[in-house]
């Protein structure tokens, strides 16, 4: 996993490319490479995971030097693909990078459907002066770009585009929608004007100053290939096989691999199958805690670990460090993020790096596959958060700013409302949001995060299963619980869902009171004061301090905004 940058234009500057690479060096501290030629400059920050040799450094060139690749991510099925491609291509490395380039040379854009992985890459054709770039199905790896007359710039992080001299101007419509509805923007949007992102499952081509973008992964069509009406036991067995293969593939690395764990079902699943697949039981498990029994899941985690004996690394998020970590995390994220739980999660990756564990597996994606959120059963169509109380406070926004907000509306390609909710969460809300937060905190520590439950085969197969396999007798993720109960106790397998939390409400009110008060004061004298009704905003903060703490998200929004704009 790495960082990529590029400029296609009349006279791309090597100095600017170097600034872009420096801004995101944390994504790849092992090697920095550049390709500068007529009309193009490409750069790469390498984090060495597969094939640690210098021969696998990037930019990576085809044997005839016509194609130049910069690639961020991993192609998990690279060995299987290499076996197919070796008849027509002479490999000089054991890297997945070279397999990706060879696949493109053989199949062109159709190579994308052959790839099982997380990826964001760009390939420059020296002969035709054409850039081809693509992003994986769910957008695990980022791709940002800026387009202006006669120039196209791209990068793995927004800060690299700022380093290229692109103005940092707030996209007020996205910010207004964030405050009013909790929306983080559509798949092609960012919080910054003139900076876009290539949506997951899309590719682009740039030639002769013309940009074209096309969707290559059409989920609604792909799931039609799955046969239905199989028995519960048959579906469970097929899913078990897919799950085991997904985890097995994601242990392919030339560096140590560990995994993250909390007290929920998804972590239980990961714990059980990691230990089933890997012969060694000495795989590090990581979890965080805050020394607050109301929120910490240490009890459940230790109960789970006691069954497998994995080394457990417990990482403390100390309130004394949270203010500093809030500032640092904002600088890595470039856009609003999920609050103190994201900060706590980031501490896990720092510890893993200290332990020389450079790859961690995570349990993201099961709730969206198997309908694990409460609102899937309660008919709650809360567009963003899926919670019973509205966490937003429109009353603190100025009338003019609120008019800019657009309530998100998402496609509904299915007759089933449940499937539409799952589809929304997979491609528009929960998964894109979590993947962005998690990519930044993992890469900030120069570590790689892999998401075995977002293997497209798992998602597609689970999504197509009948409702009673997902929710039965009020039990959500029913088939998954049945599967995990064969490996762990029913107390763990059938435990109710517990959202991952921290003492954010309490800390914002108490230990972080001064920084919040300062940020509100700074808003009042900033150019963004016209976004708010300052009197209402101050009243809201006073009410929060006085005990109105049904939600802390609206307070976090203020802090997050003021640290970024």
N, C-alpha and C positions, 0 to 999 in steps of 0.2 A: 504494500500500500504506500502511496507516494503523493506527490503534488505535481501538477502539470501546468504550464503556461505557454502562451503563444501569441504572436502578433503577425498578421498577414497584411501587408501594406506596401507602399512604394519604397520606403526606406526604413525598415524596422531597426530600432536602436539596440545594440548589444548592451549598452549601459542600462536601458530601461528593463530589458529582460533580466539582467542581474538584480535590479531592485525588486522586481516581481518575485524572483526566486528567493531572495533574502527574506522577504516578508512572510513567506510560508515555509521556511526552512525546517520548522518543527515537523512538517509532514514527511520529511525525508532527510535526516542528518547524515546519512552514510555516503552519499555522493551527489554532486550537483553537476549536471551536464547541459550543454547548449548546442544547438544547431543554428548557424546563421548563414543565410544564403540570399540570393537575389529575391527580394520580395517576401521573405519569410524569416521568422526567428522563433525557435521552439526551445523550451527549457524543461528540465526535470529535476525534482528533488526525490532522491531514492531512499526508501526504507527497505533494507535488504531482508527478504523473507524466504523466497524460493530462489535457489542458485545464488549463493552469496559471492560468486566470482565477479571479477571486473568485466568479464566478457558479457555479463548480463546487464551492465550499466546502460542507461538511456541518456539521450535519444538513441533508439535502436534502428539499425539500417538493414534493409533487405540485402541479400547477397549481391545484387546488381546495383545497389545504391540508389535505385529509383524511388524507393519508399522509405520514409522516416517516421518512426512511431514514438509517441510519448504516451505512457499508459499508467493509470492509477487504479489499483485494485488487484484482484486475483481471479484467474480462470481455474476453477476447482477441478474441472474435468480435463485439464490440459494433457494428462498422460494418455487418456483415451483418444483425444484428438490427435496427439502427436503420432500415435500408432497408425492412424488413418493417413496423416499428411506426409509421413516419412517416405512414401513411395515417390512423391513428386517434389520433395524439398529436402535439402541437405542441412541438417541442424548442426549448429556449432556450440550451442549451450544446452543446459538442462532446465532452462527457465520457461515459465508460462508466457512471458513476454514474447519470446520468439515464436511460440505456438500461435499466439494471437495474430502476429503479423503473417505467418504462413497461412493461417486460416483465411485471412483477408485476401491474400494473393490468390488463393484457390477459389473462394466462393464470393468474393466481393462483399457487398452489404448483407448478403444472405448468410454470411458467417455468424451474424448476431444470434440467429435462432439456434445455432449449434453450441453456443456458449452457456455454461452453467457457472455463474460467478457474479461478482460485484465488480463493475468496471465503469470507467470513464476514460476514453482515449481519443487521440487525434492522430491521423495519418496524413502526411504530406506527400503528394505525388509530384516529384521533381519535374517529371516530363510534361505533365498536363497542367502543372501549377494549380492543383486542386487540393483542398482540405476536406477530409472526411472525418467526422467525429461522431461518437455515439455514447449513450448512457445505458446502464443496465435496466432491467425490466421495472424494478421498483424504485430506482433512483437511490441506491445505497451510497454510491459515490457521486460527488458533486461535479457540476460543470457550469460555470458562470461565464457570461460573455457580454461584450459591449460592441455595438455596431455603429459606425459612423461612415460618412462618405470616404470611400477608398481605403478603409481600414477595418479590420476585424480583430478583436483581442479576446482571449479566453484564459481562464485560470481555474484552479481548484477551490480557491477562497476569494471572497470579495475584496479583502484587503490587498490582494495582489493587483487587482484592477485599480484600486486607489493609488497603489505604488507606481502604476504606469501613468499617473497623472489625470485619471478620470475623476471628475468632480464628485465630491460626496454631497449629494443633494437628496433630501428626503422625498420619498414617494408618498405624498400626503394621503392619497386614497388608500394605500395599503395600511399606513399607520392609523388612519381613522377607523378602518374596518377592524383592525386589531383591538383598538380600545372599545369599540362599540359592540363587537361580536366575537372577539377572540380569534378572528381569522388571521392566519399567517400568510395569506396570499394564495393565489392559484399556482399550479405547478410551474408556470413559466415566469412568475413574478418574484421580485425581491422587495425589500423595504427601501431600496435606493433607486432613484430615477436614472434611467438609461443603462441600468444593469439588469440583465435578464438571466434566467437559468434555462438550460435545455431540460425539458421534462424527462422523467424516467421513461424508458421504453421508446425513446425517440432518437433519430440520428439527424445530422445536418451535413450539408455540403456547401462550401464557399468557393466560388470561382468567378473570376472577372468582376469582382466587386458585387456579386450577387449571392445572397444567402437563401438557401431553401431548407426547410425543416419537414421531416416526415415521421409519422408514428410507425414503428416497426413491430411493437408488441401490442397486439389487440387482445386483451384479456377476455373480452366477451366472446370472441371467436375461438380462442384457444381452448376454452373450457368445454366447447361443444364436442370435443373428441373423446370425452370420458363417458364410458357406459354407465348407466344407472341401473337401479333395481338389484344390485348385489346385496347379499345378506350382511347383517351387522358384523358378523365374525369375519366374513371375507373382506369387507372394507377395512376392518381393524388390522387384519394381517397385511393387506397391501400397504396401508399407511405405515405400519411398523417397518416394512421393508424400505419404503422411501425415506423414512426418518433416519433409520440406521445408515443408509447410504449417504444421506445429506451430511450427517455428523462425521462419518468416515472421510468424506471428501474434504471437509473443513479442518481436518487434522493434518492435511498435507502442508508441511512447512519444514524448513531447514533450521528453525529456531524453536525454542520451547513454546508450548501451547498450554494455556490454562482456560478457566471459564469463570463467569460471574454467576452469583447465586443470591437469591433472596428467599423469602419464606413461602412463595406461592407455588401453584401447580406447574407453571411453565419452567421454573427452576428445578422443580422435582423431576420433570421430564428430562431436562438436560442432564441433571446429575445421574439419573438412572441409566440413560443410554450412553453417556460418555463412558461410564464405568463398564457397561456391557461390551462396548466396542473396543475400548483400549485395554490391553492386557495389563498394563501398569496401573496401579492404584495411586501412584505418587503424582498425580496431576493436580496442580494447585487450584483451589477454589477461592474466590475472592468475594467479600461482602463488605458493606459499610455499616456503621452504626453511629449514633449521636449521643449515647448515654442518656436517652430519654425513653423509658419503658413504654410510653404511650405510642411510640412510633417505631421503635427498633424491632427488627424481626430476628434477632440473634437466637431467641429460644427455638424458633422453628428451623432456622438454618442449622443450628447445632444438633437438633434432633434428626434432621435429614442426613447430615454428614456422619453422624454416629453409625449409620447403616452402611456407609461405603468407605469410611476411614481416609478420605482425601485430606491432604494438608489444607487447613483452612486459614486463610489470611484475613484477619478482621481489621478493617481500616477505619479509624476514628475520624469523623468530621468534627473538629473542635470549633466551638463557637468563637473562640478567640481569633481564629484564622478566617472566619467567613467573610468579613468585610473586604479583606485583601483578595480573597479568592473570587469574590463577586466581581471586583474590578478586572482581574486577570481573565476570568471566564468570558466576560463581555468582550474583551479585546480579541479573544480567539473566535468567538461566535459570529461577530460582525452583524448579527441581527438578534432580535429578542429571543430568549430561550426559556426553558421550562421552570426556572426558579431554583431554589436551594437543592432539591433532589438531583438536578443536573450537576451542580457543583459537587455534591457528595459522590456522585457516580464518577466524576472526573478524578477524584482522589484514588479510586481503585486502580486506574491506569498508571498513575504515578508510582504506586507501590509495585505494580507488576513490572514496570520498567526497572525499578531498583532491584527486583528479583531476577532480572534478565529474562522474564517471560514477556515476549514481544507480541504474542497473539493471544487474544481472549475471545472465547465464544460467549454468546449472549442469548437470552430467551425471547427476543422480540418477535412478535407476529402471531402467536397462538390465539390471542383473544379475537383477532380479526378473522382468523380462519374458522374457528369453532364457536363463534358468537359468545364470547366470554364477558362482555360488558353488560351491566345491569339494564341499560336502556334497550338492549336487544329483546328483552322480555317484557319490559314495562311500557312499551309503546311511547317512550320519551324520545321525541325527535329533536332534542337539543342539538343544534347543528355542529357545535364544536366540542364542547367539553363532555357532554354526556353525563351531566350531574343534575341533581334535582333543583338546586337554588342557582339562580343566575349569578355568576361571579363578576359580572361587569357593571360599571357605573356610568351610564351614558350622561347622567346629570352633571358630571364634572366637565363635560366637553362643551366648548362654545357652540353656539347655534350654527355658525358657518362651517366649522370643522366637522360637526356631526353630519351635515348635509353631504359631505364627501364620502361618508361610509357607505359601503355596499354590503347588504346582507348576503352571505354566500349562498349560491344555488348550485347544486351539483347534479350531474347526469343521473338518470334513473333508468338504466338499460334493461332492468329485469321487472317482471310482473310482481315478484315477491318483495315486499317492503324490507324484510330482513336482509335479503341479498343486496338490495340497494344500500342499506346501511353499512353492510360489510364492505361493499365496493367503495363507498365514500371513504371509509376509514382506511382502506388499503391504499387508495390512490390520491386522496385529497386532504385528509386531515391527520389522523393519528400516526400512521406509519411515516409519511413524509416529514412530519414534524419531529418525531422521535429519531429518525435516521439522521436528520441534520444535527440535532443536539449531540447525538452520540458520536457521529463522525468527528465533530470538532473537539470534544473532550478526549477522545482516544488519540487523535492525531496530535493534540497539544502536548501529550506525553510521549510522542514518537512511538506509539504502539498501534497495532492493528486489531480492529474489531470485526468479527465475523458473525453472521446471523444465520445459523443453520435452519431455523424455522421459516425463513423467507426464501428457501429454495423454491423456485417457481413450481416445481412438480408437487411439492407438499401443498402449497397455497391453492393451486388449481384443483387438486384432487379433493381436498377438504371442502373447498367452497361449493363444489357440486353435490355434496352429500345432502340427503333429505333432512328436514328440520328435526325429526325425532332422533337423529344421530348427533345433533348439535345440542339440542335442549330437550330433556325428557323429565317429566315429573318435577319440573322446576329446577332441575340440575343442569347447569350450563357446562359446555365443553364435555358433554356426556361421554362420547366415544374416547376422547383423550384420557379422561379420568379412568375409564375402564381399562385402558391400555396400561396406564402408569400403575394402577393398583396391582398389576401382576409383578411389579418390581419393588414397590414401596408399600408401606402400610396404608390402610384405608383412611386413617386419620390424616395423613398427608395428601393422599390422592383426592379425597372428597372434602377437604377443608374449604371453607368459603373464600371467595376472592378478597384479598386485602390489597388495596392500592398502595403502591410504594410511596411512603411519606417521610417527611422530616418535620421538626418543630418550627416550620417556617412561620406559621401564624404567631407563635410566641416570640420567636427571635426578632421578627420585624417590629413587634410592639415594644420589646424590651431592649435586648442587647444592640439591635440595629436602629433603634429609635433616632439617634442623632444623625446617622447618615441619611435616613429617609427625610427627616426634617430639613437637612441641608439641601437635599436634592429638590425638594418642593420649593425651597427658597430660591434656588438657582433657576428653576423653571420660570418663576415670577419675573425675573429680570432678563430672561433669554428671548431670542427671536421666536421661540415656540410658545410664548405665553398666550398668543392668540388662538392656540389649539384648545385652551381650557377656560372654563369659568372658574377663576382663581378662588373666588369666595366659596363656591361649592366644593372645590377641591380641598381647601383647607378644612372645611366642615367635615368632609369625608374622613380626612386624616384624624381629626379630633375625635370623631365618633369611633374610629377604629381603636384609638388609644384608650377610649372609655369603655371598650368591651364589645363593640359591634364587629365580631370576627367570624361571621358565617363563612366568609371567604377572605383569603389574603391575596388572591390573584390580582385584584385591581390595584393594590398597593405595590405589588411586585412590578406591574406594568409601568408604573411611574418611574420606579428606580431603573428598570431595564432601559426605558426610553432615554432617560437623561444621561445614562452612561454611554450611549451610542451616538446620539445626534450631535 
